[in-house]
Amino acid sequence: MKITFKETGKEYLSVNINPKNKDEIIKENGVKTLFLKCEEAEKMNLRKLYLLVRKMVQMAKGAKVEKASFNFNDFKFKNTKLTDEELGEIIGTQLDFANYEFTEYKTPTKEGFNLIKEVSISNTNKEIEKAILKGFSIGEEVNKTRNLSNTPGGDMTPKILAEKAREAVKGLPVKVTVLGEKEMEKQKMNAILSVGRGSDEESKFIIMEYFCGAKNEKPVILVGKGVTFDSGGLNLKPSSAMSGMNMDMSGGSSVIHTIALVAKMKLKKNVVALIPSVENFISGKSYRPGDVIRSMSGQTIEILNTDAEGRVILADALTYAGKYKPELVIDVATLTGAACVALGERMSALFTDDDELCQRIEKVGDKTGEYMWRLPMWEEYENEIKGSLGDWTNIHNKDSRYGGATYGAIFLKQFAKGYKWAHIDIAPRMTSMAGEYLAPGALGTPVRLLYKFIEEYKN
């Protein structure tokens, strides 16, 4: 999509916030106008504003137009309490976000894919235009994240994910190092190696380093779960639960493109992304229920269920993060279905024992439309993951079906030592849901939040 700032003619679909309180497209004097139904101004909030911009794009696509235009001032609502620049960034991001379709595996029709090719925006100034284009760049990187996550598992192995990480930062000041299994053996990353053992594909540990901040500034480290396909291992998933498990690397794809975005925006920050990447498959070499694994930290993990593999590989990644003596670490993972049970599909689960860090993340989540809800992580929960053969069990030691999201977070906490840490379980926001005016498939969560958090973060 191309964004321009100019007066438009008859070839553009003109968008008008609906004075008739009805969604419809009318053609008068050769000009098509989309009248967009909107909540009363006093009821408008940020959540509704995001949806309004997306609905505009989706209705324009539905009308099969290639060009649309609208007045920036029509999207200014007092209740949202946004500056013009903040509104511009939101509009730019949501325009590209809503225009996205995953078409990599579709055969084009004669008419081509139904996408808006150009949007023209009137009543702007240089600062607003700069903000809109910045938001559009954010949206582009989010959509690249969605492309990675949507890719079928047969075309997205740990090796390919590592190649995609290099491609994402090509020409940018980001150093990419990829550890293979031999290098991980030297680092004693037995947790990652054990999970990936059942696959013919070699496991990888992807390290992306961007150091453009002050030399004495401790880095922010992003850790992303990179399970490129999760069969469940020997604790095999039922068929219905295996659908979409190509997206179990969504945490990895989000941190890859977050650090790419940080570099493209030339932020004066120090940021590192770590992605442990495996396939959780079945073979004679697969790790087993009952196995006890000595992790990189030296602590042992008693495996009670091979389908709780994400936290196992993240254990080594969180230990590796400590090498950087970081300012803080945020890990992102499609970790538990239990988070979906607890929260539905409208927000991600947030875990941290740092109240200030929690408030910062929640505030940025509200600002970017990537909402977080904090769930409990008291020390008392540790009793339920204490092992009988090893130090910690990778699920509740009585195999209880309750509190799975919290027990996943409590497990990770044992390996996040010596630094501030937060865990974001993005399983509820792995894919879009009805009524969001977005294409089906991956959402690219939480690139917008992570980028804005890093941009605004001050030690």
C-alpha positions in Angstrom: 0.0 0.0 0.0 1.2 3.5 -0.9 0.3 6.4 1.3 0.1 9.9 -0.2 -1.0 13.3 1.2 -2.9 15.2 -1.5 -6.3 16.1 -2.9 -8.0 13.2 -4.7 -10.2 12.7 -7.7 -13.0 10.5 -8.9 -10.7 7.4 -9.0 -10.6 7.4 -5.2 -13.1 5.9 -2.8 -13.9 8.9 -0.5 -14.4 7.9 3.1 -16.7 9.9 5.4 -17.5 9.3 9.0 -21.1 8.5 8.7 -23.6 11.2 9.4 -26.4 8.8 8.5 -25.3 6.3 11.1 -25.2 3.5 8.5 -22.4 1.7 6.7 -22.9 2.1 3.0 -21.2 3.1 -0.3 -22.9 5.7 -2.5 -21.9 6.9 -5.9 -22.8 10.5 -6.7 -21.5 12.6 -9.6 -19.1 9.8 -10.5 -17.5 9.8 -7.0 -17.9 6.8 -4.7 -18.2 7.6 -1.0 -18.0 5.2 1.8 -20.2 6.4 4.7 -18.6 4.7 7.8 -20.8 4.1 10.8 -19.2 5.3 14.0 -20.0 5.3 17.7 -21.0 8.6 19.1 -18.0 10.7 19.8 -18.4 10.6 23.5 -18.3 6.7 23.4 -15.1 6.5 21.3 -12.1 4.9 22.9 -8.8 3.5 21.7 -10.1 0.0 21.2 -12.9 1.3 19.1 -10.6 3.6 17.2 -8.4 0.7 16.1 -11.5 -1.1 14.8 -12.8 1.9 13.0 -9.6 2.3 10.9 -9.6 -1.4 10.1 -13.3 -1.4 9.2 -12.6 1.4 6.8 -10.0 -0.7 5.0 -12.0 -3.9 5.0 -15.1 -2.1 3.6 -13.0 -0.5 0.9 -11.5 -3.9 0.0 -15.0 -5.3 -0.1 -16.0 -2.6 -2.6 -13.0 -3.8 -4.7 -11.4 -0.4 -5.0 -7.7 0.1 -5.3 -7.6 3.7 -4.0 -9.2 5.3 -1.0 -9.0 8.7 0.6 -10.1 10.2 3.9 -9.8 13.3 6.1 -7.4 12.9 9.0 -9.5 15.2 11.2 -12.5 12.8 10.9 -10.6 10.4 13.1 -9.9 12.9 15.9 -12.0 12.2 19.0 -11.6 14.1 22.3 -12.1 11.0 24.5 -9.1 9.2 23.1 -6.8 12.0 24.4 -4.3 11.5 21.6 -1.9 14.0 20.1 -2.0 14.4 16.3 1.3 12.5 16.1 0.0 9.7 18.3 -3.1 9.4 16.2 -1.1 9.5 13.0 1.1 6.6 14.1 -2.0 4.6 15.0 -3.6 5.3 11.7 -0.5 4.4 9.7 -0.1 1.1 11.6 -3.7 0.0 11.4 -4.0 0.8 7.6 -1.3 -1.6 6.7 -2.3 -4.1 9.4 -5.8 -4.3 8.0 -4.8 -4.4 4.4 -2.7 -7.6 4.9 -3.6 -10.9 3.3 -1.4 -14.0 3.4 -1.3 -14.9 -0.4 2.0 -16.8 -0.6 0.3 -20.1 -1.5 -2.6 -18.7 -3.5 -2.9 -18.6 -7.3 -3.7 -15.0 -8.4 -6.9 -14.4 -10.3 -7.0 -12.2 -13.4 -8.0 -9.3 -11.2 -5.2 -10.0 -8.7 -5.6 -10.1 -5.0 -8.1 -7.8 -3.3 -5.8 -5.2 -1.7 -5.9 -1.4 -1.4 -3.0 -0.1 -3.4 -3.1 3.6 -2.4 -4.5 5.6 0.4 -4.5 9.4 0.3 -5.0 11.4 3.5 -5.9 15.1 3.6 -5.7 17.8 6.3 -2.3 16.8 7.6 1.0 18.6 8.3 4.6 17.5 8.1 4.6 16.2 11.7 1.4 14.2 11.2 2.7 12.8 7.9 5.9 11.7 9.5 4.0 9.9 12.2 1.7 8.2 9.7 4.6 6.9 7.7 6.3 5.8 10.9 3.2 3.8 11.9 3.0 2.4 8.4 6.6 1.1 8.8 5.6 -0.5 12.0 2.7 -2.2 10.3 4.9 -3.5 7.5 7.2 -5.2 10.1 4.2 -6.7 11.9 3.0 -8.1 8.6 6.4 -9.7 7.9 6.0 -11.3 11.3 2.6 -12.7 10.2 4.1 -14.0 7.0 6.7 -16.0 9.0 4.2 -17.4 11.4 1.7 -18.3 8.7 4.2 -20.3 6.7 3.4 -24.0 6.8 5.6 -26.2 9.0 7.0 -28.1 6.0 8.5 -24.8 4.7 9.6 -23.4 8.1 12.2 -25.5 9.8 14.7 -24.3 12.4 17.3 -23.9 9.7 14.9 -21.8 7.5 13.9 -19.7 10.5 17.5 -18.9 11.0 17.8 -17.9 7.4 14.7 -15.7 7.7 16.3 -14.0 10.7 19.3 -13.1 8.6 17.1 -11.8 5.8 15.0 -9.7 8.2 18.1 -7.6 9.2 20.0 -7.6 5.9 21.8 -4.3 5.5 21.1 -3.3 9.1 23.5 -3.1 12.0 22.4 -6.3 13.6 24.8 -9.2 14.1 23.3 -12.6 13.7 24.9 -15.7 15.1 23.3 -19.2 14.7 24.4 -22.0 17.0 23.9 -25.5 15.7 23.7 -28.6 17.8 27.4 -29.1 18.2 27.8 -25.5 19.4 24.8 -26.0 21.8 26.4 -29.1 23.2 29.5 -27.0 24.1 27.2 -24.6 25.9 25.4 -27.5 27.7 22.1 -26.5 26.3 20.6 -29.9 26.9 17.1 -28.7 27.3 16.9 -27.4 23.8 18.8 -30.4 22.4 16.5 -32.9 24.1 13.3 -31.4 22.7 14.6 -31.3 19.2 16.1 -34.8 19.3 13.0 -36.4 17.7 13.3 -34.5 14.5 15.6 -35.0 11.5 15.9 -31.2 11.3 18.8 -29.8 13.3 17.8 -27.5 16.1 19.2 -24.0 16.1 19.8 -21.2 18.6 19.5 -17.8 16.9 21.3 -14.8 18.4 20.6 -11.3 17.1 22.6 -8.4 18.6 21.9 -4.7 18.0 24.2 -2.4 20.0 23.6 1.2 19.0 23.0 2.6 22.5 25.6 3.9 25.1 28.5 1.5 25.7 27.6 1.2 29.4 23.9 0.7 28.8 22.7 -2.8 29.7 20.7 -4.4 26.9 17.1 -5.3 26.7 16.8 -8.9 25.8 13.9 -10.4 23.9 13.5 -14.2 24.0 11.1 -15.8 21.5 9.9 -19.4 21.4 10.8 -20.9 18.0 9.0 -24.3 17.8 8.5 -24.5 14.0 6.1 -27.4 14.4 4.7 -29.0 17.5 3.3 -32.4 17.2 3.3 -32.8 21.0 6.1 -35.4 20.8 5.5 -38.8 22.4 2.5 -37.1 24.2 1.0 -36.7 20.8 -1.6 -34.0 20.3 -5.0 -35.0 19.1 -5.7 -34.1 15.4 -7.8 -31.0 16.2 -5.1 -29.6 18.5 -2.3 -30.1 15.9 -3.9 -27.6 13.5 -2.1 -24.3 13.6 1.0 -25.7 15.3 3.2 -24.3 12.5 2.5 -21.0 14.3 4.2 -22.3 17.5 7.2 -20.2 16.5 5.2 -17.0 16.7 7.1 -15.7 19.7 10.4 -16.2 17.7 9.1 -14.5 14.6 7.9 -11.5 16.7 11.2 -10.9 18.4 13.1 -11.3 15.0 11.0 -8.5 13.5 11.0 -6.4 16.6 14.8 -6.1 16.6 14.6 -5.5 12.8 12.2 -2.7 13.4 14.3 -1.2 16.2 17.3 -1.2 13.8 15.3 0.3 10.9 14.1 3.1 13.2 17.7 3.7 14.3 16.8 3.7 18.0 19.8 4.5 20.2 19.3 1.3 22.2 21.1 -2.0 23.0 18.8 -4.9 22.2 19.4 -8.6 21.8 17.0 -11.3 20.5 17.4 -14.9 21.4 15.4 -17.6 19.6 15.7 -21.3 20.5 14.3 -23.2 17.5 13.3 -26.8 17.3 10.8 -29.2 15.8 8.9 -31.3 18.5 8.5 -34.5 16.5 8.3 -38.3 17.2 11.0 -40.8 16.5 13.1 -43.4 18.3 15.3 -40.5 19.4 12.4 -38.4 20.9 12.7 -37.3 24.5 10.4 -39.2 26.8 8.0 -38.7 29.7 10.1 -39.5 32.7 13.4 -38.2 31.3 15.4 -35.9 33.5 17.3 -33.3 31.7 20.2 -31.2 33.1 19.6 -27.7 31.7 22.3 -25.1 30.9 21.7 -23.6 34.3 22.7 -26.8 36.0 19.1 -27.3 37.3 17.4 -30.5 36.2 14.0 -30.8 34.5 11.8 -33.8 35.1 9.7 -34.3 31.9 6.1 -35.3 32.7 4.7 -34.3 29.4 6.6 -33.8 26.1 3.9 -31.4 24.8 5.1 -28.8 27.4 8.2 -28.3 25.3 8.2 -24.6 24.8 9.1 -23.8 28.5 11.9 -26.4 28.3 13.7 -24.8 25.4 13.1 -21.3 26.9 14.8 -22.5 30.1 18.2 -22.6 28.3 17.5 -19.4 26.4 16.7 -17.5 29.7 19.9 -18.9 31.2 21.9 -17.8 28.1 20.4 -14.3 28.4 22.2 -13.9 31.8 25.5 -13.8 29.9 24.7 -10.3 28.8 24.1 -9.0 32.3 20.9 -7.5 30.9 18.8 -4.5 32.0 15.7 -6.8 31.7 14.5 -9.8 29.7 11.1 -10.3 28.2 10.2 -13.7 26.8 7.4 -14.2 24.3 5.7 -17.6 23.7 2.6 -19.3 22.5 3.0 -21.3 25.7 -0.3 -22.5 27.0 -3.9 -23.2 25.9 -4.6 -22.4 29.6 -4.0 -18.7 28.9 -6.8 -18.9 26.3 -9.1 -20.6 28.8 -8.4 -17.9 31.4 -8.6 -14.8 29.2 -10.4 -15.7 25.9 -8.8 -14.4 22.7 -8.6 -10.6 23.2 -5.5 -10.2 25.3 -2.2 -11.9 26.2 -1.3 -13.2 29.6 1.5 -11.2 31.4 3.6 -12.6 34.2 6.2 -10.8 36.3 7.1 -10.3 39.9 8.2 -6.7 39.2 5.2 -4.4 39.7 6.8 -1.4 38.0 7.7 -3.5 34.9 4.2 -4.9 34.8 2.7 -1.4 34.8 5.0 -0.2 32.0 4.1 -3.2 29.8 0.4 -2.9 30.5 0.5 0.8 29.7 2.3 0.3 26.4 -0.1 -2.6 25.6 -3.1 -0.3 26.0 -1.4 2.4 23.8 -0.6 0.0 21.0 -3.7 -2.2 21.0 -1.8 -5.3 22.2 -3.6 -5.8 25.5 -2.1 -7.6 28.5 -3.6 -9.0 31.6 -1.5 -9.9 34.6 -2.0 -13.4 36.1 -0.6 -14.5 39.5 2.8 -16.0 40.0 3.3 -16.4 43.8 6.1 -18.4 45.2 3.5 -20.8 46.7 2.9 -22.1 43.2 6.4 -23.5 43.1 5.3 -26.4 45.3 3.3 -27.9 42.4 6.3 -28.0 40.0 8.9 -29.5 42.4 10.1 -32.8 41.0 10.6 -36.2 42.7 13.4 -37.2 40.4 14.6 -33.8 39.2 14.5 -30.2 40.5 11.5 -29.1 38.6 8.7 -30.8 36.6 7.7 -29.2 33.3 4.0 -29.4 34.2 2.0 -29.6 37.5 3.6 -32.5 39.4 0.1 -34.0 40.0 -0.9 -33.5 36.3 -3.7 -31.1 37.3 -5.5 -29.4 34.5 -5.9 -26.2 36.5 -3.7 -23.1 36.4 -1.6 -24.2 33.4 -0.6 -20.7 32.3 0.7 -19.8 35.8 2.6 -23.1 36.2 4.3 -22.5 32.8 5.4 -19.0 34.0 6.5 -20.3 37.5 8.7 -22.9 35.7 10.3 -20.2 33.5 10.9 -18.0 36.6 13.4 -20.7 37.9 15.7 -19.9 35.0 15.3 -16.1 34.8 17.8 -15.3 37.6 19.8 -12.1 38.2 17.7 -9.7 36.1 14.3 -8.1 35.8 12.0 -10.4 33.8 8.6 -10.7 32.3 6.9 -13.5 30.5 4.2 -12.9 27.8 2.0 -15.8 26.9 0.6 -14.9 23.5 -1.3 -18.1 22.8 -4.6 -16.1 23.1 -3.4 -13.7 20.4 -1.7 -16.1 18.1 -4.5 -15.7 15.4 -7.1 -13.1 14.6 -10.7 -13.5 15.7 -14.1 -12.6 14.2 -15.0 -8.9 14.4 -11.4 -7.6 14.4 -11.5 -6.6 10.6 -8.3 -8.5 10.0 -7.3 -11.4 7.7 -7.5 -14.9 9.2 -4.2 -16.3 10.5 -1.3 -15.0 12.5 -1.5 -11.6 14.2 2.2 -10.7 14.6 1.7 -10.2 18.4 3.4 -8.4 20.2 5.7 -6.6 17.8 3.9 -3.3 18.2 4.1 -3.5 22.0 7.7 -4.6 22.2 8.9 -1.9 19.8 7.0 0.9 21.6 8.2 -0.4 25.0 11.9 -0.3 23.8 11.4 3.0 22.2 10.1 4.6 25.4 12.1 2.6 27.9 14.6 4.5 30.1 16.9 2.7 32.5 
